Amino acid sequence: MTVTNAFGSSGPARVVIIAWGIGGDGTYASAVYLTHVRYVGKYAVVVRWSDINGNSLPDALDDYEYLATWP
């Protein structure tokens, strides 16, 4: 499972993204997830990573399922 949180800064237009997972693979999966999806209009996302191709590595061929989003 991975959790991603984004918020804007009070200064120039910037977005700060915090991504983490349960264990090393979950954290790695959050980084892979961020490189393959657009983060539009959500402040936080909880995603379940499933290793579909069985290579024990998060990659674009795996399944990333939204469990929750805010707002």
N, C-alpha and C positions, 0 to 999 in steps of 0.2 A: 504494500500500500504506500502511496506517496501523497504528500500534502504540498500544495503550492499556494502561496499567498502573494498578492501584488497590491501595491498601494502607491499613490502619487506623492510627490514631495511638495512642500510649500513654496519652493523656489522655482527655478526654470522647469519646464515640462519634462519630467522624468518619471519613470516607473521603476520601483524597487521590487524585485522578485526574490522571495525566500522559498527555497524548495528543500524538502527533506523526505526521508523515507524510514521505514522500519528496517533496520539493518543496512549493511553496505549495498546490497543489491537494490533495495528500495530507494536509497538515495541516488544511486546511479540511474535507476529507472526514471526518477524525476527529471534528471538532466536530459535524458534521451527524449522524454515526453515533451519537454520545453522546446527542443530543436525541431519537432515534427508537427506541432499544432500551433494555431493562432490563439493567443490569449486575449479574447475580445469581450469586454463588458463584464468581467467577473473579478471579484476581489479575492476570492479563495476557491480552490478546487481540491476535492479529495478524489484520488484516482486509484483504482485497483489495477496493478500490472499482472498480466498472466503470460507466462513464458510459453507461447503457442508453438514455437519451433523447437523447443527442448534443448537449446544450446546453453542454457544457464546464464545467458547474458541479455540484459534489456536491449532491444533494438527496434527498428521501425516495423519489423514483421510481426511483433508481438501485439497483444491486445491491451489497450488502455481504456478501462471502463470508468465513466464518471459515477461516483457514489454520492457526491454532494457538491453543490456550488453555492456561492454567496455573491451577490444578492440574488 
